[in-house]
Amino acid sequence: MPKTDSAGVRAAGVRAHGVRAATHPCPGGRPPFSTRRVCCIIRTVEPGKLVKIVIPWLLLLSLLACTTVSSAPAEPSSPQTRQQPQSIPEQAQAAQQQADPSPGYRIIKEGRHKHENWLQLNEYFLIHYLYTDIFHRFGLDKAISLEDKIKILATVLYNLDFNTPVNLIIDNFAEEGSLVVSLQLMRIGKQRSLLLATNTDREGRTVYVGVENVAKTYKRSYLIVEDQLIALPDLYSQSRESALIGENRADRLARFYIFDGNISNDTVAEGLLIGSIREAETPLERSRCELILSRYYMSQNRLVEAQALLLAVGAQLARDSEDDSLREGYAIVYEELLITNALKEHEEQMRENRPRSL
């Protein structure tokens, strides 16, 4: 995992392993997140008490997973119902405050690695993709609380292995039954990959039962490149790079570089976004680029810088309520930051408390 930007953290007066509090005072007068509470949440996941289950058609899904078309994560293009401007912490939590109580869910997996990131993955990439491909895709980002999102993603990260899948079950998801999301580590030669398989279509409108409907279900494949989890359609390709350069859209090209699994062009993404922010013609255009740049900072473990950008975007959105898609994207990115910080703080505490003999 990349090293934390310790100097930047110390300058902001927070701990070197994460963003413990906002770098600027929050309008609500309190930090947006309590990390002590998060540690308690994560500890409630007792892997030893969970039941092991095997989905018999999982391997069949792996043959079909590569055909799933990539969707643009968390920069929504379709506008939602307009809302009044909200303060910065409230914006990231507004959806869950307005929604019905969190739906019931179960995580079925016999844990083998307890509370350790034994794969040594960069937490942000797993959080970013699974937030988009599970919570946002199936409308759970507005229904499941932030605490439960942390609990679910922590359980996935700490319990993935090559033996049995981690299964997330959302009870009463549809009239046909529960939503089942299965995540299984796999090897293709020496290449490690992750398969996400479900029992529903890609929009989550129909829950399927029976092996004969496997081809209709939504599935997604990711590769582990260095310490990054990258969706298969997002991997670097020269033809796609050339096409994006031809579009003359620096923000789109930068996002491609961040999530393409090619570490050598990451710094290029930062330069493109900083230039786009400086040249932005409108505040909303600037905010869009700042959201992408905050994701770059999270991918590099520069969490203080990411939070500072998000606070600036939140302040802009509080003054302008015209772009609901940007508002929704901001809420998602802000929660990605909070979840990333929670998992990093938990892992740091686990390392600090580990006996010296281990």
C-alpha positions as CSV (number, residue, x, y, z in Angstrom):
1,M,0.0,0.0,0.0
2,P,1.3,3.5,-0.7
3,K,2.6,5.4,2.3
4,T,0.5,8.0,4.0
5,D,1.3,11.6,3.3
6,S,2.6,12.1,6.9
7,A,3.9,15.7,6.4
8,G,0.6,16.9,5.1
9,V,-1.3,15.3,7.9
10,R,0.9,16.7,10.6
11,A,0.6,20.2,9.1
12,A,-3.2,19.9,9.4
13,G,-2.9,18.8,13.1
14,V,-4.2,15.3,12.6
15,R,-2.9,11.8,12.9
16,A,-0.4,10.6,10.3
17,H,-2.4,7.5,9.3
18,G,-5.7,9.2,8.2
19,V,-8.0,12.1,8.3
20,R,-9.3,12.1,11.9
21,A,-11.1,15.4,11.6
22,A,-11.8,18.0,8.9
23,T,-8.9,20.3,8.0
24,H,-11.4,23.2,8.3
25,P,-14.1,23.7,10.9
26,C,-17.4,22.0,9.8
27,P,-20.5,24.2,9.6
28,G,-22.2,21.9,12.0
29,G,-19.6,22.4,14.6
30,R,-18.4,18.8,14.8
31,P,-16.1,16.5,12.7
32,P,-17.9,14.6,9.9
33,F,-16.9,11.3,11.3
34,S,-16.1,9.5,14.6
35,T,-13.3,7.0,14.0
36,R,-13.7,5.4,17.4
37,R,-17.2,4.5,16.5
38,V,-16.0,2.9,13.3
39,C,-13.6,0.6,15.1
40,C,-16.5,-0.6,17.2
41,I,-18.5,-1.2,14.1
42,I,-15.8,-3.2,12.4
43,R,-15.3,-5.3,15.5
44,T,-18.9,-6.3,15.4
45,V,-18.2,-8.4,12.3
46,E,-17.3,-11.7,13.9
47,P,-16.0,-13.9,11.0
48,G,-15.9,-17.0,13.2
49,K,-19.6,-16.8,13.8
50,L,-20.6,-16.5,10.1
51,V,-21.8,-19.4,8.1
52,K,-19.9,-20.7,5.0
53,I,-21.9,-20.9,1.7
54,V,-20.9,-21.8,-1.8
55,I,-22.8,-20.6,-4.9
56,P,-22.5,-23.6,-7.3
57,W,-22.7,-21.5,-10.4
58,L,-19.9,-19.1,-9.4
59,L,-17.3,-20.5,-11.7
60,L,-19.7,-20.4,-14.6
61,L,-20.1,-16.7,-14.0
62,S,-16.4,-16.1,-14.3
63,L,-16.6,-17.1,-17.9
64,L,-19.2,-14.4,-18.6
65,A,-17.9,-11.7,-16.4
66,C,-15.6,-10.1,-18.9
67,T,-18.5,-9.2,-21.1
68,T,-20.0,-6.6,-18.7
69,V,-19.7,-3.1,-20.0
70,S,-18.0,-0.6,-17.8
71,S,-20.1,2.3,-16.4
72,A,-18.8,5.7,-15.3
73,P,-18.5,5.5,-11.6
74,A,-20.2,8.2,-9.4
75,E,-20.2,11.0,-11.9
76,P,-24.0,10.6,-12.5
77,S,-25.3,12.0,-15.8
78,S,-29.0,11.8,-15.1
79,P,-30.3,14.6,-12.9
80,Q,-32.2,13.7,-9.7
81,T,-34.9,15.5,-7.8
82,R,-33.6,19.0,-6.9
83,Q,-32.8,19.7,-3.3
84,Q,-32.1,22.8,-1.2
85,P,-28.5,23.6,-0.5
86,Q,-27.1,21.9,2.5
87,S,-24.0,22.2,4.8
88,I,-20.9,20.2,4.0
89,P,-21.3,17.3,6.5
90,E,-25.1,17.1,5.9
91,Q,-24.6,16.8,2.1
92,A,-22.7,13.5,2.4
93,Q,-25.3,12.1,4.8
94,A,-28.5,13.7,3.3
95,A,-29.6,10.6,1.3
96,Q,-29.5,8.2,4.3
97,Q,-31.3,10.8,6.5
98,Q,-34.2,11.1,4.1
99,A,-34.4,7.4,3.2
100,D,-36.3,4.6,5.0
101,P,-34.5,2.6,7.7
102,S,-31.6,0.5,6.3
103,P,-32.7,-2.7,4.7
104,G,-31.8,-5.9,6.5
105,Y,-28.6,-7.6,5.2
106,R,-26.4,-10.6,6.0
107,I,-22.7,-11.2,5.2
108,I,-22.0,-14.9,4.9
109,K,-18.4,-15.9,5.1
110,E,-16.2,-18.0,7.4
111,G,-13.4,-15.6,8.0
112,R,-9.8,-16.8,7.6
113,H,-7.9,-13.5,8.0
114,K,-9.9,-11.8,10.7
115,H,-9.4,-8.0,10.6
116,E,-6.3,-7.8,8.4
117,N,-5.8,-6.5,4.9
118,W,-3.8,-9.6,4.1
119,L,-3.8,-8.8,0.4
120,Q,-2.1,-5.5,1.1
121,L,-4.5,-3.7,-1.2
122,N,-4.8,0.0,-1.6
123,E,-8.1,0.3,0.2
124,Y,-9.4,3.2,-1.9
125,F,-9.7,1.3,-5.2
126,L,-11.7,-1.5,-3.6
127,I,-14.0,1.0,-1.8
128,H,-14.5,3.1,-5.0
129,Y,-15.4,0.2,-7.2
130,L,-17.6,-1.8,-4.8
131,Y,-19.4,1.4,-3.7
132,T,-20.2,2.1,-7.4
133,D,-20.9,-1.5,-8.4
134,I,-23.0,-2.5,-5.4
135,F,-24.3,0.4,-3.4
136,H,-24.9,3.0,-6.1
137,R,-25.9,0.6,-8.9
138,F,-28.6,-1.1,-6.8
139,G,-29.8,2.1,-5.1
140,L,-28.4,1.0,-1.7
141,D,-26.3,4.1,-1.2
142,K,-29.4,6.0,-0.2
143,A,-30.8,3.1,1.9
144,I,-27.8,1.8,3.8
145,S,-26.2,3.9,6.5
146,L,-22.6,5.0,6.4
147,E,-21.9,2.8,9.4
148,D,-23.2,-0.3,7.6
149,K,-21.3,0.6,4.4
150,I,-18.1,0.6,6.4
151,K,-19.1,-2.7,8.1
152,I,-19.8,-4.4,4.7
153,L,-16.7,-3.1,2.9
154,A,-14.4,-4.0,5.8
155,T,-15.8,-7.5,5.9
156,V,-15.2,-7.9,2.2
157,L,-11.6,-6.6,2.4
158,Y,-10.6,-8.7,5.4
159,N,-12.3,-11.9,4.3
160,L,-11.6,-12.3,0.6
161,D,-9.7,-15.5,-0.3
162,F,-9.3,-18.1,-3.0
163,N,-11.3,-20.7,-1.3
164,T,-14.9,-19.5,-0.8
165,P,-16.7,-16.3,-1.7
166,V,-17.9,-13.5,0.6
167,N,-21.6,-13.3,0.1
168,L,-23.7,-10.1,0.8
169,I,-27.4,-10.8,1.0
170,I,-29.9,-7.8,1.0
171,D,-33.1,-9.2,2.4
172,N,-36.5,-8.4,0.7
173,F,-34.7,-6.5,-2.1
174,A,-37.5,-7.3,-4.6
175,E,-40.8,-9.2,-4.8
176,E,-38.9,-12.2,-6.2
177,G,-36.6,-12.3,-3.2
178,S,-33.2,-11.1,-1.8
179,L,-30.3,-9.6,-3.7
180,V,-27.2,-11.8,-3.5
181,V,-23.8,-10.3,-4.3
182,S,-20.9,-12.8,-4.3
183,L,-17.2,-11.8,-4.3
184,Q,-14.6,-14.4,-5.0
185,L,-10.8,-14.1,-5.5
186,M,-9.5,-16.1,-8.4
187,R,-6.2,-16.9,-10.2
188,I,-5.7,-16.8,-13.9
189,G,-2.2,-18.1,-14.2
190,K,-0.2,-15.8,-11.9
191,Q,-2.7,-13.0,-12.3
192,R,-5.0,-12.4,-9.3
193,S,-8.5,-11.3,-10.0
194,L,-11.8,-10.7,-8.3
195,L,-15.2,-11.8,-9.6
196,L,-18.4,-10.0,-8.5
197,A,-21.5,-12.0,-9.3
198,T,-25.1,-11.3,-8.5
199,N,-28.6,-12.9,-9.0
200,T,-30.1,-9.8,-10.6
201,D,-29.9,-7.8,-13.9
202,R,-27.5,-4.9,-14.1
203,E,-30.3,-2.4,-13.1
204,G,-31.4,-4.5,-10.1
205,R,-35.0,-4.7,-11.4
206,T,-35.3,-8.4,-11.7
207,V,-34.0,-11.1,-9.3
208,Y,-33.3,-14.4,-11.1
209,V,-33.6,-17.9,-9.7
210,G,-32.0,-20.9,-11.2
211,V,-28.8,-21.7,-13.1
212,E,-30.6,-21.3,-16.5
213,N,-30.7,-17.5,-15.8
214,V,-27.0,-17.1,-15.1
215,A,-26.3,-15.3,-18.5
216,K,-28.9,-12.6,-17.6
217,T,-27.3,-11.6,-14.3
218,Y,-25.0,-8.7,-13.6
219,K,-21.4,-9.6,-13.1
220,R,-18.1,-7.7,-13.0
221,S,-14.4,-8.7,-13.2
222,Y,-11.5,-6.9,-11.6
223,L,-7.7,-7.5,-11.8
224,I,-5.3,-6.8,-9.0
225,V,-2.5,-4.7,-10.5
226,E,0.3,-4.0,-8.0
227,D,-1.8,-3.0,-4.9
228,Q,-4.7,-1.7,-7.0
229,L,-8.1,-3.3,-7.7
230,I,-9.0,-2.3,-11.3
231,A,-12.1,-3.1,-13.2
232,L,-11.3,-5.0,-16.4
233,P,-12.8,-2.5,-18.8
234,D,-10.8,0.3,-17.2
235,L,-7.4,-1.2,-17.8
236,Y,-5.0,0.9,-19.9
237,S,-5.2,0.6,-23.6
238,Q,-3.3,2.8,-26.1
239,S,-6.4,3.0,-28.4
240,R,-8.6,4.3,-25.6
241,E,-5.9,6.8,-24.6
242,S,-5.7,8.1,-28.1
243,A,-9.5,8.5,-28.3
244,L,-9.6,10.5,-25.1
245,I,-6.8,12.7,-26.2
246,G,-8.7,13.3,-29.4
247,E,-11.7,14.4,-27.4
248,N,-9.6,17.2,-25.9
249,R,-11.2,16.6,-22.5
250,A,-8.5,16.8,-19.9
251,D,-10.8,15.7,-17.0
252,R,-11.9,12.5,-18.8
253,L,-8.3,11.7,-19.7
254,A,-7.2,12.3,-16.1
255,R,-9.9,10.0,-14.8
256,F,-8.8,7.3,-17.2
257,Y,-5.2,7.6,-16.0
258,I,-6.2,7.3,-12.3
259,F,-8.1,4.0,-12.8
260,D,-6.2,2.3,-15.6
261,G,-3.8,0.3,-13.5
262,N,-0.8,2.1,-15.1
263,I,1.0,3.7,-12.2
264,S,3.5,5.5,-14.5
265,N,0.8,8.0,-15.7
266,D,-0.8,8.9,-12.3
267,T,1.2,12.1,-11.9
268,V,0.1,13.1,-15.4
269,A,-3.5,12.9,-14.2
270,E,-2.8,15.3,-11.3
271,G,-1.2,17.8,-13.7
272,L,-4.1,17.6,-16.1
273,L,-6.7,18.2,-13.4
274,I,-4.8,21.1,-11.8
275,G,-4.6,22.8,-15.2
276,S,-8.3,22.2,-15.8
277,I,-9.2,23.7,-12.4
278,R,-7.2,26.8,-13.2
279,E,-8.8,27.2,-16.6
280,A,-12.4,26.4,-15.5
281,E,-14.8,28.9,-16.9
282,T,-17.6,28.3,-14.3
283,P,-17.6,27.3,-10.6
284,L,-19.4,24.1,-11.4
285,E,-16.8,23.1,-14.0
286,R,-14.2,23.7,-11.5
287,S,-16.0,21.6,-8.9
288,R,-16.3,18.7,-11.3
289,C,-12.5,18.7,-11.8
290,E,-11.9,19.1,-8.1
291,L,-14.1,16.0,-7.4
292,I,-11.9,13.9,-9.8
293,L,-8.7,15.4,-8.3
294,S,-9.9,14.4,-4.8
295,R,-10.2,10.8,-6.0
296,Y,-6.7,11.0,-7.3
297,Y,-5.5,12.2,-3.9
298,M,-7.4,9.3,-2.2
299,S,-5.8,6.8,-4.6
300,Q,-2.4,8.2,-3.5
301,N,-3.3,8.1,0.2
302,R,-3.2,11.9,0.4
303,L,-6.4,12.1,2.4
304,V,-6.0,15.5,3.9
305,E,-5.7,17.1,0.5
306,A,-8.7,15.1,-0.7
307,Q,-10.8,16.3,2.2
308,A,-9.8,20.0,1.7
309,L,-11.0,19.8,-1.9
310,L,-14.2,18.2,-0.9
311,L,-14.9,20.9,1.6
312,A,-14.4,23.5,-1.1
313,V,-16.8,21.6,-3.4
314,G,-19.3,21.3,-0.7
315,A,-19.2,25.0,0.0
316,Q,-19.7,25.7,-3.7
317,L,-22.7,23.3,-3.8
318,A,-24.2,25.0,-0.8
319,R,-24.3,28.2,-2.8
320,D,-25.6,26.6,-6.0
321,S,-28.4,24.0,-6.1
322,E,-28.8,23.8,-9.9
323,D,-26.6,20.7,-10.6
324,D,-28.1,17.7,-8.9
325,S,-25.9,15.2,-10.6
326,L,-22.8,17.0,-9.3
327,R,-24.4,17.1,-5.8
328,E,-25.0,13.3,-5.9
329,G,-21.4,12.7,-7.1
330,Y,-20.1,14.8,-4.3
331,A,-22.0,12.9,-1.7
332,I,-20.6,9.6,-3.0
333,V,-17.0,10.8,-3.2
334,Y,-17.3,12.2,0.4
335,E,-18.5,8.9,1.7
336,E,-15.6,7.1,-0.2
337,L,-13.2,9.4,1.8
338,L,-14.9,8.6,5.1
339,I,-14.9,4.9,4.5
340,T,-11.3,4.9,3.3
341,N,-10.2,6.8,6.4
342,A,-12.1,4.4,8.7
343,L,-10.4,1.3,7.3
344,K,-7.0,2.9,7.3
345,E,-7.3,4.0,10.9
346,H,-8.6,0.6,11.9
347,E,-5.6,-1.2,10.2
348,E,-3.2,1.2,11.8
349,Q,-4.6,0.5,15.3
350,M,-4.4,-3.2,14.6
351,R,-0.7,-2.9,13.7
352,E,-0.1,-0.8,16.8
353,N,-1.8,-3.4,19.1
354,R,-0.2,-6.4,17.5
355,P,2.1,-8.4,19.9
356,R,5.8,-7.9,19.1
357,S,6.2,-11.7,18.6
358,L,3.9,-11.6,15.5
